[in-house]
Amino acid sequence: MSANFNENYEENHSPADKKQHPVKRVGKPLDIARTVLFLCDGENGFITGQNITVDGGMSRLMIYSGDDG
């Protein structure tokens, strides 16, 4: 697998970037790749028509206009 990824990927993000994520780190391209590999595995063929969000929990933190949450 080849991607625009280097060893300094995590160092390019500030501590504040990492802290804001519920999982306390910024996502890596490999996080997406692992999800794709999981879905492509024939053993997981019963999963159909799903939206899988790979965002480290960030979508749980979203505040929308008019949301009193």
Backbone bond lengths (Angstrom), bond angles and torsions (degrees), N, CA, C in turn:
res aa  C-N    CA-C-N  psi(-1)  N-CA   C-N-CA  omega(-1)  CA-C   N-CA-C  phi
1 M - - - 1.438 - - 1.524 107.45 -
2 S 1.315 116.20 137.16 1.454 120.95 178.79 1.520 108.83 -125.66
3 A 1.306 116.21 136.07 1.461 120.84 179.55 1.524 109.13 -150.37
4 N 1.298 116.12 163.67 1.457 121.24 176.00 1.531 107.60 -79.42
5 F 1.309 115.32 79.15 1.461 122.53 -172.27 1.524 107.59 -141.91
6 N 1.312 117.29 134.37 1.459 119.27 177.05 1.522 110.54 -130.97
7 E 1.321 114.73 171.69 1.464 119.68 -176.44 1.526 113.14 -63.54
8 N 1.333 118.29 -21.82 1.458 122.31 -176.83 1.522 112.81 -91.92
9 Y 1.308 117.89 12.15 1.463 121.52 -174.83 1.528 111.61 -53.42
10 E 1.310 117.49 -49.53 1.467 120.18 -178.12 1.526 112.01 -69.55
11 E 1.308 117.97 -31.36 1.458 120.88 -179.73 1.530 111.21 -68.75
12 N 1.325 118.11 -18.60 1.460 121.85 179.80 1.524 112.46 -77.63
13 H 1.320 118.01 -4.33 1.458 122.16 -179.89 1.528 109.33 -111.40
14 S 1.314 114.36 136.41 1.465 119.60 -178.88 1.531 110.44 -73.38
15 P 1.320 117.12 161.95 1.464 119.81 174.01 1.529 111.95 -56.51
16 A 1.338 116.99 -34.61 1.475 120.34 178.35 1.519 111.05 -65.84
17 D 1.343 117.20 -38.25 1.466 120.53 176.60 1.529 110.00 -58.81
18 K 1.306 115.80 -45.71 1.464 120.74 -177.88 1.525 111.30 -69.01
19 K 1.323 116.72 -41.11 1.460 121.19 -175.40 1.525 112.85 -65.39
20 Q 1.339 117.48 -31.23 1.463 119.77 -176.70 1.525 112.91 -70.16
21 H 1.318 117.97 -19.09 1.460 121.55 179.39 1.528 109.92 -83.64
22 P 1.312 118.08 136.32 1.466 120.00 178.25 1.527 113.52 -56.38
23 V 1.340 117.57 -29.69 1.466 120.05 179.02 1.523 112.15 -88.58
24 K 1.353 116.13 3.75 1.472 124.19 175.06 1.527 114.57 63.18
25 R 1.328 116.40 29.47 1.463 121.16 172.64 1.520 108.52 -157.36
26 V 1.317 115.62 160.78 1.457 121.46 176.41 1.525 107.64 -87.10
27 G 1.308 116.16 143.10 1.457 120.39 -179.73 1.517 112.79 -63.67
28 K 1.317 114.82 152.97 1.458 122.62 179.07 1.528 108.41 -114.11
29 P 1.319 117.91 154.32 1.464 119.85 174.72 1.532 112.00 -54.07
30 L 1.318 116.46 -33.22 1.461 120.53 179.83 1.530 111.99 -64.53
31 D 1.336 118.21 -26.53 1.465 120.52 176.03 1.528 110.41 -62.34
32 I 1.319 117.03 -40.83 1.465 121.59 177.55 1.525 109.73 -69.70
33 A 1.329 116.23 -45.11 1.464 120.30 -179.09 1.530 111.77 -58.91
34 R 1.318 117.20 -40.47 1.468 120.30 179.37 1.527 111.58 -64.48
35 T 1.319 116.38 -36.26 1.463 120.07 177.53 1.526 110.07 -65.84
36 V 1.321 116.54 -43.43 1.468 121.06 178.48 1.522 110.24 -62.44
37 L 1.317 117.18 -45.20 1.471 120.28 178.86 1.526 111.29 -61.06
38 F 1.317 116.77 -39.63 1.460 120.96 177.38 1.530 109.99 -59.71
39 L 1.323 116.78 -46.88 1.463 120.39 -177.49 1.523 112.50 -69.40
40 C 1.317 117.17 -28.61 1.465 120.91 -179.60 1.524 112.93 -80.32
41 D 1.301 117.71 -15.02 1.459 121.55 179.98 1.524 109.32 -69.04
42 G 1.308 117.05 126.81 1.461 122.23 -179.41 1.517 113.70 -58.01
43 E 1.318 117.76 -25.71 1.464 121.51 178.74 1.529 111.96 -67.49
44 N 1.326 116.94 -16.39 1.459 121.38 -178.49 1.526 111.50 -107.76
45 G 1.312 116.76 27.89 1.456 122.70 -175.37 1.517 115.39 -70.25
46 F 1.304 118.81 -7.37 1.467 121.01 -179.67 1.528 111.37 -84.78
47 I 1.317 116.52 -8.23 1.466 121.15 177.27 1.520 107.79 -85.60
48 T 1.326 116.64 117.90 1.462 120.64 -179.43 1.521 110.10 -138.52
49 G 1.319 116.82 147.19 1.456 122.58 171.89 1.513 115.67 57.67
50 Q 1.308 117.25 40.59 1.465 120.59 -178.90 1.516 111.31 -111.66
51 N 1.309 116.19 150.76 1.462 122.65 168.17 1.519 106.30 -102.01
52 I 1.300 116.27 117.07 1.461 120.38 -178.94 1.527 107.68 -108.94
53 T 1.299 116.08 118.47 1.456 121.94 -179.23 1.522 108.87 -95.13
54 V 1.326 115.36 121.38 1.461 121.37 178.62 1.527 106.15 -114.21
55 D 1.334 115.53 87.89 1.464 119.38 -174.15 1.523 113.15 -139.20
56 G 1.303 117.84 14.84 1.460 120.30 177.92 1.518 113.98 64.23
57 G 1.313 116.92 20.58 1.452 121.42 178.55 1.527 114.52 90.83
58 M 1.323 117.75 3.19 1.468 120.61 -176.88 1.524 112.49 -62.30
59 S 1.319 118.33 -33.48 1.470 119.54 -178.56 1.533 111.15 -65.72
60 R 1.301 118.20 -23.08 1.473 121.17 176.01 1.519 111.79 -71.21
61 L 1.325 117.07 -20.14 1.452 121.62 -177.67 1.524 113.18 -93.09
62 M 1.333 117.12 -7.90 1.459 120.49 -174.72 1.528 111.34 -65.14
63 I 1.300 115.60 137.02 1.458 122.27 176.40 1.523 107.03 -116.17
64 Y 1.293 116.95 124.33 1.448 122.00 -176.63 1.521 110.42 -104.19
65 S 1.314 116.20 155.01 1.458 122.13 178.56 1.520 110.12 -55.38
66 G 1.323 116.00 129.33 1.464 120.51 -179.96 1.515 113.80 83.53
67 D 1.341 116.77 -0.60 1.463 120.61 179.83 1.527 108.48 -87.11
68 D 1.297 116.10 121.96 1.459 120.47 -179.79 1.518 112.48 -88.57
69 G 1.376 116.93 -2.44 1.439 124.39 -175.64 1.461 115.29 -48.76
